[in-house]
Amino acid sequence: MFRPERAEARESRSVLPWIIAGIVVLAVIGILIAVSHHAEPGNPGGAGLASPDPYAASLPISGITMSQANNVLGGQATYIDGKIANQGKETVAGITVQVAFRDATDQIVQKETMPLSLIRTREPYVDTQPVSAAPILPGQTREFRLILDHVAQDWNQSYPEIRIIAVSGK
């Protein structure tokens, strides 16, 4: 009679780790599905540019300037600065843009998809923040900066096209 009790105790102990492992695996799968469902596609628009967001017409971009500086890795970072105005009726809490560099034949040689960052301060250096940290209210104009680690060598040296492909409100 003593032996069957030990067998039952061993059996109940061996089932518990399997149950816990199963719950952990299901939780990990659920997290991966949730993260992949909300991720932006790696190359929206395919070879061309993605369609502009419907609210993009209310967010004109102006005053574009470009500069370059050496980065800590020995390469050059390219900065695109400008202004964006919210001429619509909605508060804007997030903006995703595509930046397209073209070559001499007007073909896209580089396309980057990135969130637009607003300039928070300029002194002692330019500091940026996401739009969500300081949403753009209707009627406001804000300065922004886009940072690129690399620009294609066969770029035609004209200002790139900046297209607003996603806007989120608050």
N, C-alpha and C positions, 0 to 999 in steps of 0.2 A: 503494500500500500504506500510505502514511503517513496518508491521510485516514480509512480505515476504523477505524484504532485511535483516532483522536480521536472519532469518532462513538460508538464503544463506551464510551469514557471519559466522554463527556457523558451518555450514556444511563444508566450506572450511577450517576452523581452525581445525576441527576434522580429516580431511583427511591427513593434513601435518604430524602430529606425526606418523601416520601409515606408511606413505611413508618413513620417516626417520628411523623408527624401522625396516622396511623391508630391507632397504639398509644396516643397521648395521648388521642384522642377516646374510645377504648374504656375507658381508665382513668377518664376523667371520667364517662362514662355509668355505669360500675360503682360509682363513689363516690356518685353521685346516687341510684342505686337502693338502695344500702345505707343511706344517710341517710334517705331517705323511708320505707323499710321499718321503721325503728326509731322514727320520730317519733310522738308522741302525736297523736291526731286533734285538730283544732282545736276541736271542740265535742262532746266525748263526751257521750252522753245526749240529743242533739238539743235540743229545747225544754225538756225536763225535766232531771233529774239522772241521771247514769250509775248503774248498779248498783254497790252497795258491793262492795269486794274481800272475798272470803271470810274473810281474816284480820282484817278491820276490827273484828269483834266482840271480838277480843282486844286492841284498842287504844282503850280509852275515852278520850274527850276531856272535860276538866273545867276549871273555874275560868276560863271565858271572860271577858275584859274587852276593851273597845274604847277607842281613843283616836284623836285626830287631831292633826296638826301640819302647819304650812306647810312645803312643800318648796322646793327651790332655784328651781323654775320659777314660783313664785308661786301654785301650786295647793295643795290639801290632800291629804296622804297619810293613809290610814286604816290603823291598826294593830289587828290582832286577836291578842291574846296568850292563852295558855292552857297547860294541861298535858296531856300524853299519856302514858299508862301502857302498858307492854307486859306484858299478863297472859297471854300465850301462851308457847309453848315455843321459838319461833324468834327469832333475832337479826334485827332490822329495820334494813336499810341504805338504804331509800328509801321515801318516802310521797308519793303524789300525792293532793291533795284537790280537791273542788269546793266553792266557797263560793257560796251562793245567798241573794240579798237579795230580799225579797218586798214587795209593795205592800199597801195597805189591804184589797184583795180577796183576799189570799193568793196572788196570781199572782207568778211569778218575774219580776222586772224587771231583774235582773242576775245573771249566773252567770260565775264565774271558775274556771278550772282551773289549778292551780299546784302546785309542789313545796312540801312543808312544810319550813320552816327551823327549826332548833333554836337557842335562845338560848345563845351561848357565854359571853358576859360581859355584865354590866349596868353596870359602871363603867369608864371615865367616861361611856360611852354604851352603849346596847344594840347588841351585835354578834351577828350570826347566822351560821350555817354550815349546809350541807346535812346531812341525816341520814347520808349516806355518810361524812362526815368524822368522825363519832362515833356509830356504830351504837347503837341502843337494845337493850340486852340484856334477856332475860326477867327480869321483876320490877322493872325500872327505870321511874321516872317522870321525864320531862324537860319543860322549858318550851319552848314554841315561839312563833314570831311569823310572821304572814302580813301582807304589806304590799300595799295596794291604792292605786293612783294616783288612782282615781276611784270614787265610789259614786253610783248613780242617785239623782236628786233625789226621785223619788216612792217611795223606800224607806220602809217603815213605821216605821223607827227601832227595830225589835226586833233582837235578835241574829240574825245570819244562820245558816242551816243549814250545817254543815261536814260533808261526807261524804267518807270515805276511799274512793277509787275504785281505787287501785293501791298495792300493797305489794310491795317486793322484799326478799328476805333476803340474808344474807351467806353 
